[in-house]
């Protein structure tokens, strides 16, 4: 799947990694999302956690962000503490954080923008789409100090975007309906401009030349308004993965972070050998992205090297074997191995679909079945 190309190696990246998780705040009485965040809660979060927890665009959304870690065990510890602290403070207001790409039955029409969202001017740009973004994702940032290397690795790791998305799926329901998709969040989010796979760029200068057109014309403030599945971070010397649904279990979040991190190191190692992962047309990768969005891990993806659909399980296990050297070098073997466990027990989307079906089989009403899904998500969000 790779071919030779003479490229001078750069200094070794640190591959330090940070995790950002988005949550929906749920009313513990109704199990629906809230419309407006209690100002007292937001002030307490700011006082106790600073920039590590802050509101997102809509009243129901809030996010946590760890610092950068070279040890993923330490990153997990920080991410877990942020979940627990957020849950503890929210409980004082009858609320709880829920980690999932979408809420099973919440109505986005009722949502209001937070002050942060209004300050970004997104209401004017996105119109009614701004309220429809009642979704939550997960972002993983990996430090790649050299900007040209950052762009080169973004071009190559795009191939694996569908593989990452499939493993993270947690949004099978929308507005009290079964969507038939494992990640409906991707459908809702894709209505925005500047989403999906990034274009291919020859260098950092090429990337800047293109994005500066958008900045100079006033269409965007900076590259933080590029909502691609992958993008260079606007604040750090990092390459940011944004395609994943918010993972309900903390272990799943860290496992996918480990997978992404190891992929970047593997591709860097290819570069040191004057090789690189073969480039494929975005139309082909987008086919796999759609299959991941629709089927999650249940159906196969196209092996673009052979042109054949192969079971996702086979592809993932091959990837995990391919990345063993990188996991060992980065000290995240245990975290990477959890990817196989996700495959065996199912993603959050599988668990939600199962809980809903089980409730209906037991004679509960449709409304009770949706509530059961929310209870499951709330429990797993805070399960160690």
Secondary structure, DSSP 8 states (H G I E B T S, - for coil): -EEE------------EEEEEEEEEEETTT-SB-SS--HHHHHHHHHHHGGGEEE-SBTTEEEEE---BSSHHHHHHHHHHHHHHHHHHHHTTTEEEE-SSS-SS--GGG--B-HHHHHTTHHHHHTTHHHH----BEEEEEE--SHHHHHHHHHHHGGGHHHHHHHH--B-B-SSSB-S-SBHHHHHHTTSSSEES----SSHHHHHHHHHHHHHTTS-SSGGG-EESEEE-SSSSEEEE--SB--SSHHHHHHHHHHHHHHHHHHHHHHHTTEEE----HHHHHHHHHHHHHHTTSS-EEETTTTEEE-HHHHHHHHHHHTHHHHHHHT-HHHHHHHHHHHHH--HHHHHHHHHHHHHHTT--HHHHHHHHHHHHHHHHT--
